[in-house]
Amino acid sequence: MSFDLVLIGGTGDLAWRKLMPALFQAWRHGTLPAGGRILAVSREPMDGAAYRVWLQQRFQDLAGPTRPSTGDFERFAAQVHYLQVDLAQAGHYPRLQRWLKQPEADEGRAAAADTVVFYLATSPHLFPQICAHLGAAGLNGPEVRVVLEKPLGHDLESARAINAAVGAVFSERQALRIDHYLGKSAVQNLTALRFGNALFEPLWRRESIASIEITLAESLGVGTRGDFYDRTGALRDMIQNHALQLLTMIAMEPPSTAHADAIRDEKLKVLQALKPFDAQSARRDVVRGQYRAGVCEGRAVPGYLQEPSVPAHSACETFVALRTEVRNWRWAGVPFYLRTGKRLAAGAAYIVVNFRAVPHPIFTGPHPANRLVIKLQPEDGLELHLLAAQGHSGTEALAPVSLDLDFDKAFFESRVGAYERLLLEALHGRLNLFVRSDEQEQAWRWVEPVLQAWREDDAAGLGPRPYAAGSWGPAAASALVARDGCNWAEEL
C-alpha cells in the first residue's frame, strides 16, 4: 500500500508533540505501511532537510523510551518531507497538487499514492477554507481522506457550519473526526469486554447496576494555553467530546456487526436518549468550577486567573461535574456522573461501574457493593472489586479483594498509543474509531442548554464555584452525587 500523509500545520505543537512521534512509533513497530511518504505543510520558509533537523531537535524533548536514536531517526526521516504552503492562499494549493501527483523518482514509485490523507492539525476555524481550497485544486478524489482535529466548533451552530463546509467537498466516509480517547487501548478493550464476553452482558443493565462514573482528571493547569482555554473551557474541551464518547461506549446496545456505521448508529441512539437539560436542570444537575491557588503534587501553584494570557475577571470553567440519565429500557433510572477538571488532586482517567448490593445479606459487618473500574490513564487496565470471607467459618465479615488486569503488562508487545492507532486506522480507511457528523452535532445539541444557562448566570454575576488547586473540585460536586446516596470514587 502506497500512501501520502499530509500534515497541514506541520510545524505546530500537535504535529511534533503527538503526530510525528506516533508515526515514528508506527515505523518502529513495523506497522506503518511501506511505500509511504509523510509531508509536513506549513508557511514557514524551509526545505525538507531543514525541517528534518528542526524535527530531530524537538524529538529530543520526548520521554526516554520514545526518543529515537540518531540512526533510527535518520531511517524514519527518509520518509519525511516538507512543503512551504500558505494555507490562506488558494494559489498555493496547485503546488501541493503537483507534489502529490508527481512523486520524485527516488521514492521508488512510478505513480501517485493509492491513498492520500490530509490531517488538519490547525485551528478548526480554518477547516472550511482549507477544505474549499483542497476541493478547488482537485484534491478530493475517492482516494483522499481528511482528518479533522477537535474541537470542531464551539457550539451547535458553528459545528454545523464546519460540517456543511467540509461536506461540500468531502463525503461523510472521507471526513474522519478524531477523538483521541477512542484510540486508547482500554477503550478498545471496553468494546471487547462488553461484546466479546458472555460474563457481563446479563449484568449490564439497570437491574444490576446502581450508577456509573466517568472521571477525566488532570493535575496540570492551563499553562501557556490560557488564551485558547479561556475561549473553550472544560465543558467544550472534555465533556462534549471525550466524556460523551466514553458514555456511549458504556451504554450502547450491542451492534449487529462490527461495521463502523453499525457501531456509530448505536452510539447515536445513546446520545439521543440522554435526558435533556433545561434552564432549571442545568443549574441543579451541573456544577462548574474554577481553580484557585493551592498545592498540587507537592508544590504551590497559581490560580486560573493568575495564569498567563487569562483575563483577570474570566468566568471560564476549569471543572465540570454533572448528572444525567439514559432514557431507555436498559438504563432507565441509573444515574451517569461525568466529571472533568484541571489542577485536581491527581491526573487520572477512569470509568467506575457501581453494581447494586446483594438483595439479602447473610454475612456480618458492612459489605460494599461490587464495582468494575476501567482505567484509561495513566495506566490502562481493569479492576473488578469483589468481596471474600476473612474467617474460617465462612460466615464472618467480608473483606474487599480485587482482580486486576494490567493491559500494559498483558499486551506489552502489541501496545500502541492512541494517536498511533488512529493514524493507522485513517491510512487504512477504517472508520470505527472516528466520530460521525450526526453524533457530533447531537452532542453539541445536548450541551447547548448548559452553555445558555451559564451565559445567563454570567450576566447576573454568578460565575463558576472556586476550588483549591490540588483538591477534587468544588464541594458542590460531592453534594451532586450525595443526593443519590453516592460518592465519587477517588481512591482507586
Secondary structure as GFF3:
##gff-version 3
##sequence-region A 1 492
A	DSSP	beta_strand	3	8	.	.	.	ID=ss1
A	DSSP	alpha_helix	13	14	.	.	.	ID=ss2
A	DSSP	pi_helix	15	19	.	.	.	ID=ss3
A	DSSP	alpha_helix	20	29	.	.	.	ID=ss4
A	DSSP	beta_strand	36	42	.	.	.	ID=ss5
A	DSSP	alpha_helix	48	59	.	.	.	ID=ss6
A	DSSP	three_ten_helix	64	66	.	.	.	ID=ss7
A	DSSP	alpha_helix	70	77	.	.	.	ID=ss8
A	DSSP	beta_strand	80	84	.	.	.	ID=ss9
A	DSSP	three_ten_helix	90	92	.	.	.	ID=ss10
A	DSSP	alpha_helix	93	101	.	.	.	ID=ss11
A	DSSP	three_ten_helix	105	107	.	.	.	ID=ss12
A	DSSP	beta_strand	115	120	.	.	.	ID=ss13
A	DSSP	three_ten_helix	124	126	.	.	.	ID=ss14
A	DSSP	alpha_helix	127	136	.	.	.	ID=ss15
A	DSSP	beta_strand	144	148	.	.	.	ID=ss16
A	DSSP	alpha_helix	156	167	.	.	.	ID=ss17
A	DSSP	beta_strand	175	177	.	.	.	ID=ss18
A	DSSP	three_ten_helix	180	183	.	.	.	ID=ss19
A	DSSP	alpha_helix	185	195	.	.	.	ID=ss20
A	DSSP	three_ten_helix	201	203	.	.	.	ID=ss21
A	DSSP	beta_strand	209	217	.	.	.	ID=ss22
A	DSSP	three_ten_helix	223	225	.	.	.	ID=ss23
A	DSSP	alpha_helix	226	230	.	.	.	ID=ss24
A	DSSP	alpha_helix	233	234	.	.	.	ID=ss25
A	DSSP	pi_helix	235	243	.	.	.	ID=ss26
A	DSSP	alpha_helix	244	251	.	.	.	ID=ss27
A	DSSP	alpha_helix	260	273	.	.	.	ID=ss28
A	DSSP	alpha_helix	279	284	.	.	.	ID=ss29
A	DSSP	beta_strand	286	292	.	.	.	ID=ss30
A	DSSP	beta_strand	294	296	.	.	.	ID=ss31
A	DSSP	beta_strand	299	301	.	.	.	ID=ss32
A	DSSP	three_ten_helix	304	306	.	.	.	ID=ss33
A	DSSP	beta_strand	319	325	.	.	.	ID=ss34
A	DSSP	beta_strand	335	341	.	.	.	ID=ss35
A	DSSP	beta_strand	348	355	.	.	.	ID=ss36
A	DSSP	beta_strand	371	377	.	.	.	ID=ss37
A	DSSP	beta_strand	381	389	.	.	.	ID=ss38
A	DSSP	beta_strand	398	406	.	.	.	ID=ss39
A	DSSP	alpha_helix	407	410	.	.	.	ID=ss40
A	DSSP	three_ten_helix	412	414	.	.	.	ID=ss41
A	DSSP	alpha_helix	418	428	.	.	.	ID=ss42
A	DSSP	alpha_helix	437	459	.	.	.	ID=ss43
A	DSSP	beta_strand	465	468	.	.	.	ID=ss44
A	DSSP	alpha_helix	475	482	.	.	.	ID=ss45
###
